[in-house]
Amino acid sequence: MWRKDEVNPQGGVPATPPSTGFPQTSTNSPAATPIAAGPASAPAALPISPRAAACISQGIKIKGEVTGKEDLFVDGTLEGKLDLTNGSVTVGPNGKVKADIVAREVIVRGNVDGKIDGSDRVQLWNTGRVSGEVKTARLAIEDGAVLRGKVEAGKASVRPAEGKKSAASAAAEGSKSSGMAASSQPAVI
């Protein structure tokens, strides 16, 4: 209930906020963080982290292409393509993803059917089920997880056999440019 003496003469807005039991801060100070006012029984609203993951919660179904630069938590159903190249994708325990996933980090606690390309890391929890290809620099699989398909794990490096081939190719190219026939030069193997 409002009292007549609390009303601002220019617009009917209270001159002082009503007491809510929460500490009040000044919004004029850049360092001050205002606290949400509400009933005394409700907890204060927590500030949202700038890196908080977006969420596709249980009961939500998405068909199509999902792209972005932030982290994503999927606990619903997603079909199509998921491209978060610099972000992290977490498939929750109730998540069902039938899509190709491209992300920096992929954590699977639910079901994934499709290709997973985790540039930094892919982690399968004990409740995780993956059917498809997995390509990553680092792979962690907990006891009880299911993985069916092709796996490419580890950093890509030049194999010694390929290094020798490229040296032989370079020698052959160098001999062609000097005007000599490639057949007159001995092969380097």
N, C-alpha and C positions, 0 to 999 in steps of 0.2 A: 504494500500500500504506500502511496506517496503522500507527502504532506505539501501544502501550499508553499511553505517557506523554502523547500528544496528545488522549486521550479525556477529555471533561468528565465528572466523576463524576455529574452530574444527568441526563444524557440521551444520552450517547454522541456528542455533537457536538464536533468539534475545538475546542480553546480558542483556537488561532491558525490562521488559514487557511494552507494549504500555499502554498509559493512557486510562482508561475506565470510569473514573468518580467515581469509587468505591475506598474506602480506601484500601491500600495494607498492608498486615501484613507479617512479617517474618515467614517462615515455620520452621526455625531452633529452635525457642523457643517452648517448649512443651506447654506453656500456650496459645500460639497464635492460633487462629482459622482462617484458610484462608477463604477468601470470594470469591465465584465464580465470575469470570470475565465474562462479557457479554455486550450486548448493553446497552447504558445508559437508555433506556426506559424500560428494563426488571428489575424486582425486584431481589434482591440478594437471592440466594438459602438458605433456612432455613435448619439448621442441623436436621437430623432425630433423633428422640428420640429412645433410645435403647428399650423402651417398646411400640413403635408404633405398632398399630394393623396391621396385614396382611389384605388384602382386596380382596374379591371376588365381583367385581363390577357388576352393572346392565349390562345385556347382556351376562354374563359369565354363563355357565351351566356345573356343575361338577357332575358326577356319580361315586360313589365309596366310599372309606374310607379316611377320612381326619383326621390325627393325628398330634399332636404337643404339644409344651410347651408354646407357645406365644398366645397373644390375636388375635382374628379374627373378622372381620366385614364382614357380608354376605349381599350383596344387590342384588345378582343374584339368580340363582337357584342351589340348592344342593340336591342330592338324594343319600341316602346310610347311612353312619355312620359318626358322627363327635365326635372325642374324644380329648378334650383339658383339661385334668384333672386339671391342675393347672392354666389354663388360663381363659379368659373371652370371651364369644361369644355374639356378638350383631347381631341380625337379623334386617337389615335396613327396612325402609318402603316399599321398592320394593322387598325385599327378600322373596323367597319361598323355604322353607326347608322341605323336606320330608325325615326325618332321625331321628335317635335316637341321642340325644345330651348329652354328658357327659362333664361338665365343672365346674369350681369353681363358676362362675357367668354367668347367661344367661339373656340377655335383649332382649325382643321381641317387635319389632315395626312393623313387617310384619307378614307373615303366617308361622306357624310351624305345621306339621302333623307328630307326632311321640312322643316317650318318651323323656322327659327332666329331666335330673338329675343334678341339680345345687347344689353342696355340700354346698355352702355358701348362695347364694341368687338367686331368679328368679324374674324378674320384667317384667310385661306386661304393655306396654304403651297403651294409648287409641286407637291407630291404630292397636294393636297386636291382632292376632287371633291364638289360640292354640287348636288343636284337638288331644288329647292323654293323656298320664299320665304325671304328674308333681310331682317330689320328690325333696324337698329342706328343708333347715333349716329355711329360711325366704322367704316369698312370698309377693310381692306387686302387686296389680292389680289396675290400674287406671280406672276411670269411663269411660265406652265405650268399654273397652277391652272384647274380647270373649274368654271364656275358656270352652271347652267341654271335659270331661273325668274325670279321677280319680286324686285326689290331696292328697299327703302326705306332710304336712308342719309341721315344728317344730323339735326340737332336739329329738332324740330317747332316751327314758328313761325307766327304769325298772318299770313296773306297780306293785302296792302293791300285787295284787293277784299272780303275777309271783314270787315275792320275797318270799311269804309264801310257794308256791309250792316248790321252790328251797330249802328252809329251811327244809321242810318235807322230800324232797328227800335226803338231806344231813343227816338228822337224821336216815332215813332208811338205808342209805349206812353205816353209822357209826355203827349201831346195827348189820349189817351183818358181818362187819369186826371184831367185838368183839366176835363173835361166838354164839350170841343169835339169835333166830328165829325172823324174822321181825314181825310175827303175834303176838308175846307175848308183843311187845312194843306198847304203846298207840300212836296213830297218832297225830301229832301236826298240827293243822289247824289254 
